[in-house]
Amino acid sequence: MADIVQSLCVPSSYKDQQYRGSTTDLEKDLANSTTLYVGNLSFYTTEEQIYELFSKCGEIKRIIMGLDKFQKTPCGFCFVEYYHHQDALDCMKYVNTTKLDERIIRTDLDPGYRDGRQYGRGRSGGQVRDEYRQDYDQGRGGWGHVRAKQLEAQRAHRQKEEYEAITTIPTGAGEYKGKSAASSQQHHKRERPDDEEKETQGREKNPRFREDRSDDEDEMQTDV
Amino acid sequence: MDYPRGNRRNEGERKKYRGKTFQCQFATFKKEDRRRDNRRPRERGREHEQQDLDQTPESHLSSLIVMLGDNTQPTELYKNIEELSKILQADFGKFSQVILKTIKSWRVQIRLLIIKELPMSSSIYATLVGLINVGKSDIAKAMVTEASETLQQNLDEGDWRGVKLIMKFLVELTNANVIQPETLLRIYGNLLSVLDEPVIKKRRADTFIKIVLSTLPYIGKRLKDREPINFEQMLNKIQSYFNARAQFGDHNYSDIILSALQPYYGEDPPYPCDDVFLILWEQIKKLSNENWECPILLRPWSKYDSVFITADQHDVKDFNLPGDSERLQYLYPEPLFKIFVGSENNSDIPETSTIEHFIINDLIRDIIDIFEINRKECIRYLKEIPSKFSSGTFDQIPQTKSAIKQENAETSSWPVQDDDMNTDDDDKEITNSWKLEKIIVEVIFEQIFKLPHPTYKPIYYHSLLTEACKALSDIFPPQLEFYTVALRNRTSNVATVFGIVLELDPLHPQLCFVRETLEKIIRYSYYERIKTTLPEEFLAIFPPSEPTTNFRYDKDHILNGLSATLLAQLRSKSTVDQIQATLEQARAFYPESSSSEQDDAIRDLFLQCVLLVGSKSFSHVLNVIERYLAILQSLNATPEARKHTVFIFLGILLDKLLNYRVIDAIAIITWVFSEDSEKDFALNNNETIQNLENSLNMVLKEQKEVLLAVFQNFTKTINNRLKEHQDRRIEDLLSSQWWFWWAYGFFREVGRAYSTQYAKFIVTLETLVITPDIDPKIENILSIIKALSNNQDTVTISQI
């Protein structure tokens, strides 16, 4: 109704780089869109929670969870598709920038889901924003990937600096003397958590993830 | 899909895209003036870009105009009005030819938009027009003409709020001496001509008279002073309508509607839920007795009275009331909604008997409706309300009058009156100190509980409350908390202490309220999280364990092996034929059963497996249903089969199955009213009723059938219970029998919400339902349906 303030139900300035079509096509798609992109979700937020919140604006046709390209686990975004355009608009007005799972989520009108868009496009498999993120975010796997690598490099460097080779060998250690050099090197290696360890850190157990019950991770695909 | 915020590569393209495509016509207002203190630094870059794109002289002017209404500092207000009137006049000199030729040019339209969208500032804008009128009366004339044309247009469209706001603007223009009081009375006369119609229809007349009454407080004093006789006549005419209306008394639709829409029903409401329209008339009469003094209203024009006196006044064209037609939706009677009543100290909100109560609540309502498209802006405007009233009205924004005077003396370039010579009531000290946040809470909840439907989806109001908590973080949350407690205590209208709630009958509304709130919270979050935050005594009504699957074919079951095969096949996406083959094997386990019993077993097995596979997530269940839709449909060919499916799927997926046409709405309805589920009626109430509504919404084709089934089932169930209670001589069913309380409440709700649909075959319904021994309670639902759906209120008042 009001024209002197900007409506909240307009698409943001984001343009999907992989969208195939002209700007006019995009405009047309968005003008009738029933699909929303939802971002800044916690990795732990379940589909049911999303369903519960977003169904307040209208009946949901389907939810497509955004998945890590390699691990096929939720990586903090999803698509919500309604039956009616108006419901998607209402969602922009009422749900955008509210909190779900104690995080402020972001919604945006979307030209429509296509197969393949459910995967993160970051180098490490998740979303690009998690690649370059500088802060620590527990709900999204801790540090951003690039930052995590930097921190790790710093830590390793520092450790190397502060590392002092044992110069005075305590008495009684004589019998191990021969092995000491080799063992200290091994020690050094073990201290530094290598890629393997980091991987498991990033993949902390998700308590709300019902993976124990079945094994078909790729069910999210919509092979209608 | 990603949002690479840190990625600078796309910045250029993004700008282009934003500038070209989704630029709302008037976005400049927001971009330029609204970005305030709390903008995040990240967006600053965009702001500049935005300004560059939109800085045309037109948009610059428009933003200035909007900004005028925004101004919260009264000290600057007068200065700004004067400045702006000069700018506009100068600017108009350049474009006047164009404007006078095309009266609907942007400038005039924008001003009218502002009138209709910034209702809180109409007195300020009227003052602006008043000043323009002094210098360039042709601009003011054009505006008056445009306003009256818009008025006619809004009337024809039945946009009652638009009519009201334009009227309010015309009223303020009269105050600013742009329109003569005599002219205004003639316009009022146009509206009141509804009372001269040969047959006066109540809701139609109420609608127009309400518009008149809501604008009177702003002009009453001037009309009384300048046109005492004609004004008196007008009030007498309205009074005689109210007399006739009251005499008409019982058996009219308005009263039935009023009682059907009351927020409280039953024996003992916490306050009388009278019609707001009648209350408004009482408030106006009180105001009239007080010589139309309404000190809370801002009167910026009074400062320029001596200037305005030299200006021309403009005529307003007469307008015609739209003829009575199906298209016009007249206002429903509106029962008074209050939360803060009773023994609590409520001196910090306006009293219901005073016109201030109406003025403030009505303004808040308008703002909430108008700014639905942007809840953040909505809260900002709500927050600024105190600056639109005299100082001292609300207990915020401290300001000193002497400061204003000094400021004015220094800056005004007009020969203004000395403030001491202003109308005498200006000097009255106002020390109401009302709490704006308390009134806002009350109005938002009034909107949420508005019957038969809230104006917008309830989630809008919820988000609005959240925004209010953010924007007014010190003062708003306590009011909300206070309200929530009041609401819980008033559920079912019986006051209790919280702890006692837990020991109530499981069907007691208060217990249901608490339990369902908890269940809702779990669904938004997760079981463990909520459980750990609850006080121990609540665990009694908290689900004992995390929600999980309840698979029938465990290892003791004869079909366990087969079910395992089936599950594996479902997960590996086997073809429909393969699944069919596996299902057929089940027959071998029941060699002695009839073929239909075998069918039942197969269906049960399949449904259970589908549910188990689907239990992983919403997407899983939809995928599995979509993939094996053919099987589901073939298994559900008969009504009994569908009923069975409904029973298994319960509330969870009914709407989906309905959508996929696996089941039909009748099956759900039969299930809801079946013996088994009757005892859970209240326990499952929320889902059940939602399912009912979904079914109703979806099946337009079968609508009549479905609605009839619902009504008949309700009637049957309630009648049975009534008889039972009659035999046991239990009286006062509504307050003693919770089951009845719930069931009858739902029945009312269905009747109220679907009145328009029901109205289409009301005759069929009556012949089916009405029997000689029909209970008055059921008859009451029928009359609600009839009253609500009947826009053309046939109950009329003979001419006054």
Chai-1 contact restraints between the chains, C-beta under 6 A:
chainA,res_idxA,chainB,res_idxB,connection_type,confidence,min_distance_angstrom,max_distance_angstrom,comment,restraint_id
A,M1,B,I370,contact,1.0,0.0,6.0,A-B,restraint_1
A,A2,B,E117,contact,1.0,0.0,6.0,A-B,restraint_2
A,A2,B,I370,contact,1.0,0.0,6.0,A-B,restraint_3
A,A2,B,F371,contact,1.0,0.0,6.0,A-B,restraint_4
A,A2,B,I373,contact,1.0,0.0,6.0,A-B,restraint_5
A,D3,B,F26,contact,1.0,0.0,6.0,A-B,restraint_6
A,D3,B,L113,contact,1.0,0.0,6.0,A-B,restraint_7
A,I4,B,F26,contact,1.0,0.0,6.0,A-B,restraint_8
A,I4,B,F29,contact,1.0,0.0,6.0,A-B,restraint_9
A,I4,B,V66,contact,1.0,0.0,6.0,A-B,restraint_10
A,I4,B,E117,contact,1.0,0.0,6.0,A-B,restraint_11
A,V5,B,K30,contact,1.0,0.0,6.0,A-B,restraint_12
A,V5,B,N374,contact,1.0,0.0,6.0,A-B,restraint_13
A,V5,B,E377,contact,1.0,0.0,6.0,A-B,restraint_14
A,Q6,B,C24,contact,1.0,0.0,6.0,A-B,restraint_15
A,Q6,B,A27,contact,1.0,0.0,6.0,A-B,restraint_16
A,Q6,B,K30,contact,1.0,0.0,6.0,A-B,restraint_17
A,S7,B,I373,contact,1.0,0.0,6.0,A-B,restraint_18
A,L8,B,N374,contact,1.0,0.0,6.0,A-B,restraint_19
A,V10,B,F22,contact,1.0,0.0,6.0,A-B,restraint_20
A,S13,B,R14,contact,1.0,0.0,6.0,A-B,restraint_21
A,S13,B,Y17,contact,1.0,0.0,6.0,A-B,restraint_22
A,S13,B,R18,contact,1.0,0.0,6.0,A-B,restraint_23
A,Y14,B,Y3,contact,1.0,0.0,6.0,A-B,restraint_24
A,K15,B,Y17,contact,1.0,0.0,6.0,A-B,restraint_25
A,D16,B,M1,contact,1.0,0.0,6.0,A-B,restraint_26
A,E27,B,T21,contact,1.0,0.0,6.0,A-B,restraint_27
A,Y37,B,M1,contact,1.0,0.0,6.0,A-B,restraint_28
A,E47,B,S617,contact,1.0,0.0,6.0,A-B,restraint_29
A,E47,B,F618,contact,1.0,0.0,6.0,A-B,restraint_30
A,Y51,B,F618,contact,1.0,0.0,6.0,A-B,restraint_31
A,E52,B,R523,contact,1.0,0.0,6.0,A-B,restraint_32
A,E52,B,Y524,contact,1.0,0.0,6.0,A-B,restraint_33
A,K56,B,I459,contact,1.0,0.0,6.0,A-B,restraint_34
A,R62,B,L622,contact,1.0,0.0,6.0,A-B,restraint_35
A,I63,B,F618,contact,1.0,0.0,6.0,A-B,restraint_36
A,I63,B,S619,contact,1.0,0.0,6.0,A-B,restraint_37
A,D90,B,K457,contact,1.0,0.0,6.0,A-B,restraint_38
A,Y94,B,I459,contact,1.0,0.0,6.0,A-B,restraint_39
A,Y94,B,Y460,contact,1.0,0.0,6.0,A-B,restraint_40
A,Y94,B,S463,contact,1.0,0.0,6.0,A-B,restraint_41
A,T98,B,S463,contact,1.0,0.0,6.0,A-B,restraint_42
A,R117,B,M1,contact,1.0,0.0,6.0,A-B,restraint_43
A,R121,B,D2,contact,1.0,0.0,6.0,A-B,restraint_44
A,Q127,B,D2,contact,1.0,0.0,6.0,A-B,restraint_45
A,V128,B,D2,contact,1.0,0.0,6.0,A-B,restraint_46
A,V128,B,P4,contact,1.0,0.0,6.0,A-B,restraint_47
A,R129,B,D2,contact,1.0,0.0,6.0,A-B,restraint_48
A,R129,B,Y3,contact,1.0,0.0,6.0,A-B,restraint_49
A,Y132,B,G6,contact,1.0,0.0,6.0,A-B,restraint_50
A,R208,B,Y526,contact,1.0,0.0,6.0,A-B,restraint_51
A,R210,B,K616,contact,1.0,0.0,6.0,A-B,restraint_52
A,S214,B,R571,contact,1.0,0.0,6.0,A-B,restraint_53
A,S214,B,K616,contact,1.0,0.0,6.0,A-B,restraint_54
A,D216,B,R571,contact,1.0,0.0,6.0,A-B,restraint_55
A,E219,B,H620,contact,1.0,0.0,6.0,A-B,restraint_56
A,M220,B,S619,contact,1.0,0.0,6.0,A-B,restraint_57
A,V224,B,E626,contact,1.0,0.0,6.0,A-B,restraint_58
